[in-house]
Amino acid sequence: MITVPKDFLAKWKNGPSEKPLAFSRSERRHRHSRDRSAAADSLKFTKVDNFRRCSRCVLDTTVSDIWFDAAGVCKYCYIHDEMERLHPLKNMEEDLQRIVKRIKKAGRNKTYDCIVGVSGGRDSIYTLFLARKLGLRPLAVYFDNGWNTEIAVSNIRKATDLLRVDLHTVLADLEEFKDLQRAFLKASVPDADIPTVYAIHSVLYETAAKQGIGYILHGHSFRTEGTSPISWTYMDGRYIKNVHRRFGSGVIRSFKIMMLPYLLYYSFVKRIREVRLLEYIDYNKKKVDEILAHDLGWVYYGGYHHKNLYTKFFQSFLLPNKFNIDKRKTELSALVRSGQKTREEAIAELEASAYQYDRSVVIYAVAKLGWTLEEWERVYHRAPRSHKDFKTYLPLIRLLRLPIWVACKLRILPHILYLKYAS
């Protein structure tokens, strides 16, 4: 249940109306075109400045780093095809059994042979379900940042109980985490949700290292979620710490932010491997929803990553209205490429209405972050920035693209890391 302070609700309803909470379409287009810049990658694309939509999926020039080939096919369709080449459906059963055998061998004589991060969403719960179905002995890890919905928490509890999986919960200090979230909102970047994503990533590696577990099972599927454009979602430890240093306060002690030395240590010394298990199956959202509802009593939460209230506020309200970013395009494009939806259906869904948001969730999020309406308005209307305005590991990653490519080939690092960040 969402609870909101009465005085805050009154201020929202009765506050001045001459200052809208959303930029007009022309304002968003102007801000976006002013900031548009990108660098050529290893593929040969033709950049366009006017609005254009990919001829194969529904990504378009609201993605500032997008490129098209001569046939109008975008950069992210090429990334999808490379992932399909690496994980062909015709070999999926053989590849899946090979990776499962490897996980079981590495976890022999241990309590757990893998870790699964759970959020209560479809992908993570099905990854846990599939792991048990394949005879693996996972430890479920839940990072609680204080924003998950009751539905998501219930989904986690039911799944771990019915599948007889131990659950390890890492509880973030709420004030620390809100300070980090406020810092990203003040920084005015479209990556204000990455503290949660990166913290989960860091917690999984740290837990695996402490437990002596060699494999982390990741609940992401390029066939249903796609690859988020780097101009829409960028994250690394140096970036997070730089934003927090400039706009936050205090020290984060309740969880570790994984810096590059830690990642190298976990990957090359501890030999921890990340496996995206859903890449080895023909993953269909509708069928998965039916299975999870029937076998685990799983309940859908109403939207893409809306299991977390902060993410719901961020993706349905902040991104579309301030940054002209509609993340439905990423998921719809993935479904089109994988044949689960037609391009015409995806376009019709996007054009039927703008990304709908729940005003009560916006009110709740702002109040929980500890801001008054006037303070939030000042933060909201700051000029947009990007990760390029802060210190990141990206220049180093691109400098080291060859060794990263080799590490991906050897399955030490996920191949998507090279395709998205280094290529």
Order of alpha helices (4+ residues) and beta strands (2+ residues): alpha-alpha-alpha-alpha-beta-alpha-beta-alpha-beta-alpha-alpha-beta-alpha-alpha-beta-alpha-alpha-alpha-alpha-alpha-alpha-alpha-alpha
